Amino acid sequence: MLGGIAPGALIDDSALEAIDELELVDITPADLLERLREKPVLRPAELAVALQRELRLTVLEALRESAFRVIADNADRQLVGFMRESGAQVPWEVRGRIVLAVPVARGLENRIRRAAAYAQIQDAKFSVVSVRTRTQSDEQKEWMGGYAALTHQLGGEFVHLHGRSVARALVDYVHESLATEVILGHRRRNRWMPGDTTSEVIRRLSGVDVHILRSEAAVH
């Protein structure tokens, strides 16, 4: 039992973030199934049903992978906290951190999916960040809510920022989160203009890879 939580009960991910230390006792899914068959942990009828549901080999393998990721994320958070407290300037990376910046606009689902797929290939943590500089309409709130739901579904974190300057708010978040890569949307201008968001982000960031997406074809 953990903090009054009964064995087998589900706990929210936020509860895991409050834990200072996690210990993983690992066993392969094949060995676990063998032990369950050898020892009377479950009644035969219960075991037969479980083997068709939650104890399927593919399910156990996915849960084991999730457990490894939880431990890695916990170690990652501890390292980031230590770096902030010690004032370290060198990015001692445990895992990469990829940040996708999205404007308040419709039709960005594919951009989020592509960025999430890229982060998965890199085995990196993934965040989608939107900066709100003014009050949003109900339609705009609906767009952003959909992006947040999609981001969480893809295993990422959606972050709402507020500020007068999109570039300044985004750069502050990148520094605070120790991001290693930033993905920005395609440019609307053909020339580099001082003071625009993309130019300002690139100018202010150092030690962070910045990716500029190609212009996407209009959807008719």
Rosetta blueprint (number, residue, H / E / L):
1 M L
2 L E
3 G L
4 G L
5 I E
6 A L
7 P L
8 G L
9 A L
10 L L
11 I L
12 D L
13 D H
14 S H
15 A H
16 L H
17 E H
18 A L
19 I L
20 D L
21 E L
22 L L
23 E L
24 L L
25 V L
26 D L
27 I L
28 T L
29 P H
30 A H
31 D H
32 L H
33 L H
34 E H
35 R H
36 L H
37 R H
38 E H
39 K L
40 P L
41 V L
42 L L
43 R L
44 P H
45 A H
46 E H
47 L H
48 A H
49 V H
50 A H
51 L H
52 Q L
53 R L
54 E L
55 L L
56 R L
57 L H
58 T H
59 V H
60 L H
61 E H
62 A H
63 L H
64 R H
65 E H
66 S H
67 A H
68 F H
69 R H
70 V H
71 I H
72 A H
73 D H
74 N H
75 A H
76 D H
77 R H
78 Q H
79 L H
80 V H
81 G H
82 F H
83 M H
84 R H
85 E H
86 S H
87 G L
88 A L
89 Q L
90 V L
91 P L
92 W L
93 E L
94 V L
95 R L
96 G L
97 R E
98 I E
99 V E
100 L E
101 A E
102 V L
103 P L
104 V L
105 A L
106 R L
107 G L
108 L L
109 E H
110 N H
111 R H
112 I H
113 R H
114 R H
115 A H
116 A H
117 A H
118 Y H
119 A H
120 Q H
121 I H
122 Q H
123 D L
124 A L
125 K E
126 F E
127 S E
128 V E
129 V E
130 S E
131 V E
132 R E
133 T L
134 R L
135 T L
136 Q L
137 S L
138 D H
139 E H
140 Q H
141 K H
142 E H
143 W H
144 M H
145 G H
146 G H
147 Y H
148 A H
149 A H
150 L H
151 T H
152 H H
153 Q H
154 L L
155 G L
156 G L
157 E E
158 F E
159 V E
160 H E
161 L E
162 H E
163 G L
164 R L
165 S L
166 V H
167 A H
168 R H
169 A H
170 L H
171 V H
172 D H
173 Y H
174 V H
175 H H
176 E H
177 S H
178 L L
179 A L
180 T L
181 E E
182 V E
183 I E
184 L E
185 G L
186 H L
187 R L
188 R L
189 R L
190 N L
191 R L
192 W L
193 M L
194 P L
195 G L
196 D L
197 T H
198 T H
199 S H
200 E H
201 V H
202 I H
203 R H
204 R H
205 L L
206 S L
207 G L
208 V L
209 D E
210 V E
211 H E
212 I E
213 L L
214 R L
215 S L
216 E L
217 A L
218 A L
219 V L
220 H L
